[in-house]
């Protein structure tokens, strides 16, 4: 069995007022892509979100609308992963 993943959102992401299904889809997609990159960008373009690795490579898309770009960063704490969703300005 793999490590558990603790999900955390910053105040900025919480203030966006995203619906629970959108939040869940972002974290679910991030978990699927974690092996490819522990730093993921979710960049909105219309009703599609482009998911990248931070170096310009697109790793996938999601059918969702976001008000602004969100990052999800994974940190390995040994016994678990922590996935933090934050706004770039909060970094």
C-alpha positions as CSV (number, residue, x, y, z in Angstrom):
1,X,0.0,0.0,0.0
2,X,1.3,3.5,-0.8
3,X,1.6,6.4,1.5
4,X,-1.4,8.4,2.4
5,X,-1.9,11.9,1.0
6,X,-2.9,14.8,3.2
7,X,-4.6,17.6,1.2
8,X,-4.1,21.2,2.3
9,X,-5.4,24.5,0.8
10,X,-4.1,27.9,1.5
11,X,-6.3,30.8,2.5
12,X,-6.0,32.2,-1.0
13,X,-7.4,29.0,-2.6
14,X,-10.1,28.8,0.0
15,X,-11.1,32.4,-0.8
16,X,-11.7,31.5,-4.4
17,X,-14.9,29.8,-3.3
18,X,-14.5,26.8,-5.6
19,X,-17.1,24.1,-5.4
20,X,-16.2,20.8,-3.6
21,X,-16.4,18.8,-6.9
22,X,-13.9,21.2,-8.6
23,X,-11.5,20.9,-5.6
24,X,-11.8,17.2,-5.6
25,X,-11.1,17.0,-9.3
26,X,-8.0,19.1,-8.9
27,X,-6.5,17.0,-6.2
28,X,-7.6,13.7,-7.9
29,X,-5.8,14.8,-11.1
30,X,-2.8,15.9,-9.1
31,X,-2.6,12.5,-7.4
32,X,-2.7,10.8,-10.9
33,X,0.2,13.0,-12.1
34,X,2.4,13.0,-9.0
35,X,4.7,10.4,-10.5
36,X,5.4,12.7,-13.4
37,X,5.9,15.9,-11.3
38,X,5.6,16.9,-7.7
39,X,5.0,20.5,-8.8
40,X,1.8,21.0,-10.9
41,X,0.3,24.1,-12.4
42,X,-3.4,24.3,-13.1
43,X,-3.9,27.2,-15.6
44,X,-7.4,28.2,-16.7
45,X,-8.1,28.9,-20.4
46,X,-11.9,29.4,-20.8
47,X,-13.7,26.3,-19.6
48,X,-10.6,24.1,-19.7
49,X,-7.8,23.9,-17.2
50,X,-4.3,23.0,-18.6
51,X,-2.1,21.1,-16.2
52,X,1.6,21.6,-16.5
53,X,4.8,20.7,-14.7
54,X,6.0,24.3,-14.2
55,X,8.6,23.9,-17.0
56,X,6.2,24.5,-19.8
57,X,5.2,20.9,-20.4
58,X,1.5,20.2,-20.5
59,X,0.6,17.0,-18.7
60,X,-3.2,17.0,-19.2
61,X,-6.4,19.0,-19.1
62,X,-9.5,19.2,-17.0
63,X,-13.0,20.4,-18.1
64,X,-13.4,23.1,-15.4
65,X,-13.4,26.8,-15.0
66,X,-11.0,28.4,-12.5
67,X,-10.8,32.2,-11.7
68,X,-7.0,32.0,-11.7
69,X,-3.9,29.8,-11.8
70,X,-3.5,27.3,-8.9
71,X,-0.4,25.3,-8.0
72,X,-0.4,22.0,-6.3
73,X,2.9,21.0,-4.7
74,X,3.7,17.6,-3.2
75,X,6.1,17.2,-0.3
76,X,7.3,13.8,1.0
77,X,7.1,13.7,4.8
78,X,8.4,10.1,4.9
79,X,5.3,8.4,6.2
80,X,2.9,10.5,4.0
81,X,2.7,12.9,1.2
82,X,1.3,16.4,1.7
83,X,-0.4,18.0,-1.3
84,X,-0.7,21.8,-0.9
85,X,-2.9,23.8,-3.2
86,X,-1.8,27.5,-3.4
87,X,-1.9,30.5,-5.5
88,X,1.4,31.5,-7.2
89,X,1.3,34.9,-5.3
90,X,1.3,32.9,-2.0
91,X,4.5,31.1,-2.7
